[in-house]
């Protein structure tokens, strides 16, 4: 039964039977179908994604519980929304045994260990094309949703806000568009957010940094309009904002992340002005990358307090003055890059760092430095952009 007319006829017969035969109204399959249809009507009445239309459930199918029936509807709606599936992942999405579908993982429900539910969907590197349907919000027990390295386009459906148990959301490396998907701000259990390599645009909402996220990956989108001043409120251990166009300064509040932050990547984000000395308070930091920006002034001596730093990249900016000697004495420093700046002096100890790069500066006696005419700019604000 595949046509719309046949589908509606089958459903009409079932609903008529429920009305005419009272004892059938108590049947679990009938109740589940009615409940399911009500939920779907709610979905199609609102939300920011694309509905998959009513999903026909064969009356002969039986499900261990109503949640697996919902999961069946969600996965069939997603199957409908897929336009290209070169690895034939959805070829296994047949029949009522949702737990046997490729990419779907089931486990005991958190609130009832006797119920089996869909706990995880992992479609990483499936290279599917299509969109994300509203019915994904029916996967109410989902803790992990991974769909990176596909070709999903369109918006992130607002119905995902129903995934109250979602702990990890990875939609990276797709073709998703629109404003920052603020539905992620309404996921109370979310700790890992990866939206990199998409086409989200506009500002990052300040509320994001008030959420209890451990990892935030937003790099390689089209986000703009400055990094919010409250970025330091975030308890994240990893913050990656690279390859966007925020501009402005790095808020000094980032120093408030000293108790949690391990890595911060701000490469090519349009940052201007100086490196805030407050960065030196991030004593647990292992990786700091502010390269490929327009940062000016001296390298702050406070960076010598980064006692756990391993990778420090200040390259491709407009920094001037001498490299603070204390930085090169840091015990864990393995890679120190300050190439393509206007640095005029470096202590000899810096050359003993396992991997350091001082090319294209203005350091007397060092090889591969800038020509004299480029080093004449006392104020690097006036240096041509091509010198970065």
Secondary structure, DSSP 4 states (H G I P E B T S, - for coil): --SHHHHHHHHHHHHHHHHH-GGGGG-HHHHHHHHHHHHHHHHHTS-SSB---PPP--TT---SSHHHHHHHHHHHHHHHHEEEETT-GGGG--SS-GGGSTTEEEEE-SS-TT-EEEEEEE-TT--EEEE-BGGGGG-TT--EEE--SSEEEEPPPGGGGG-TT--EEE--SSEEEEE--GGGGG-TT--EEE--SSEEEEPPPGGGGGS--SEEE--SSEEBS---GGGGG---SEEE--SSB--SPPPGGGGGGTTT--EEE-TTS--EEPPPGGGGG-TT--EEE--SSEEEEEPPGGGGG-TT--EEE--SSEEEEEPPHHHHT-TT--EEE--SSEEEE--GGGGGSSEEE--SS--TT-SS---TTTTT-SSGGGS-GGG-
